């Protein structure tokens, strides 16, 4: 006799998360380019003859958008029945992504 039919469904859902999450990470990292421009302007943080440009608010907005993009598949894909667990893990993943972006981008912006 075959096993529980829901077991095959949960396996397919898990596979959906395996491709959706890396795709979201790639798109999220893609948001770091305009975030870097928002932090320092098009000519870089040194100013390039136009004066120093530094906009941390624009950087925070860009990183928040990237974190939301990374968190989205964790919330949408029903890999567990608990909505609260999916939401908590999605918020944590989004925050980790945003903080990692800040740690990566700000030293690049400051030391240019």
Secondary structure as UniProt FT lines:
FT   HELIX           5..40
FT   TURN            42..43
FT   TURN            45..46
FT   TURN            48..49
FT   HELIX           56..76
FT   HELIX           83..110
//
